[in-house]
Structures are given as C-alpha cells and as structure tokens.
Amino acid sequence: MAISGDKNFFMPENPHDVVQLLAVHGDRAVLLAGGTFLHALLARGPALRAEVLVDLRRAGLSYVKAANGTLALGAMTTFREIAEAERIKDRPVYGAIRDALEYPPAQIRNMATVGGCVAAAYPLFDLPVALMALDGSVKALGPRASREIGLDKFFVDYFEHALGKGEFLTDVVVPMLPSQSASAFLKLETNANDLALLNVGARVTLDESGICREARVVIGGGVGKVPVRMDSCESVLKGQRPSPELLEEASQAIPLDLHPVSDHRASAQYRSTVAKVYARRTLKRAFGRLGVELG
C-alpha cells in the first residue's frame, strides 16, 4: 500500500477514543477499517496524503446483536462474520444481505467491513442497496452525541455522505420487521469480480391473508451517484395479492423513478431496460422466500 511520508498510527481501544483522535487531528486523519477499498484506491491513484492513520480493529465495533428493536451490525464486522451470524443466516427477512455477500470473493469477505463499505459512499457497492431495502440506518458518534441517519439520507453524492465534522460510523442498524417479511438482492455484472452495472434490493411483507402490506425496492450499482428507492413500483405492490401479472406491472413502473446515467460500461437506456427485468426477478425471489411461487 503506497502511503506517502511518515504517518502517526493509532489503534484506539473504544469509540470515544476515536472521537478524541478525530477532534485532535481533524482532516489530517484517515480511519482504517478492513482496508480493502483504501487499498484499491491507492493501487489506482496517488499516494494517500494524510498525516494520521486510525485503525479501528481494537475499538470494540465487531458484533451482530439485537438492540432496542433493531439488528445492529458493528462497523468493524466483516462480511464473513455477517453472513455466518446466527441472527442472519436462514432467515428470509435478511435474504438480501446474504445475497449481496455472495458476490465478493473470499479474500474480500474475510477483510471488508460493513462500516467501511457503507462509509465509502461508493455507488457501485452492493451491500448498501440490500441494507436500504431493509430500511437500514447508520449510527454516528461525534464530539457532542450519537445520532441515527437513515441510509436514504446518508448517501449524498459520489464518495460523499452525511457524517458531520468529527463524526464516524459506529453501527449499521436494521429495524426488526414483521415475521411475514422477506428480502432479496440481485446484481448485474460482466464477470465474477466486477462491480455492479446495476443492482436491486427488494423487501416485501405479507399480511395474514397473503396481501402485500409493504414493499421496498431500491436500485443502485452504476445507475447514478446514490441508490434510488422505487416509490412507484412499491405503490403498485401495496395492497395487492402477489401474482406474475402484478410483478410485471410493478416492474413497468421502474422508469418513473429511475433515471440512470450512461458511462463507458453501459448506456442509460440499457440500464433502464435491464432494471425492469432485475426488479421483477428480485421481487420474485423475495416472495418465493415466503412460499409464494410466481411461475
């Protein structure tokens, strides 16, 4: 890893020590989580021009636990630890998380952390889209207090997030959802190690009679600077009984909310067309996890 000059290196023992280091060193400090994204940036660009590295490995932020009606994922919890957590594996409601974590190679799963992935605010990543479909939020700790920010407000622009000066991400939290809830995630890629051309996270909740009471559909990947919630698609699903025809109608509403970009990897028209297909497939997978077979 090409880091320029001599650096001060710290490994704080708790989150409050991290806040103190940020207060002292300000913009001269860089937080180090799993290091996979930082390493990728340095491999492609100039040396890191920071004077202080703050390694979070000993800060007590690696856990998957129930807390205050939420599932809390500590910022330093690795992808592998999340995928293998008893509270997540084999539960339909967290299917989108498991799906998203199937794509990275083993080396990335063993090192990459949920906090680093989300805080990077890189729109091509997968896990943030899956977490948004589950109404996820982040918890931020700063010099004054801790606060919670919904992921739909957290991502601001390419590599920009809503954390304030001196704040850092301590947890990603997902609310406990009704028992008849399931989620799914799909990604369009060119090869097994590619970043997304687009990706889709979906979550559905059924009532006792099998009617879709609530739905979330989020599309990200390469479509723009932040993931986008598909409100019109969700409105088609709510209050209706799942059927192949309903999924087709819902997918056709995607272009009302999605206005993707064109780049060297795919055109906006291609992404818009494929988004409808992937939204339908993702919803079908989510409903299937509740025992609703849609052909």
Secondary structure, DSSP 8 states (H G I E B T S, - for coil): --B-S--EEE--SSHHHHHHHHHHHGGGEEEESS-HHHHHHHHHS--B--SEEEE-TTSS---EEEETTEEEEETT-BHHHHHH-TTTTT-GGGHHHHHHTTSS-HHHHHH-BHHHHHHTT-TT-SHHHHHHHTT-EEEEE-SS-EEEEEHHHHEEETTEES--TT-EEEEEEEE---TTEEEEEEEE-SSTT---SEEEEEEEEE-TTS-EEEEEEEEESSSSSS-EE-HHHHHHHTTS---HHHHHHHHHTGGGT------SS--HHHHHHHHHHHHHHHHHHHHHTTT----
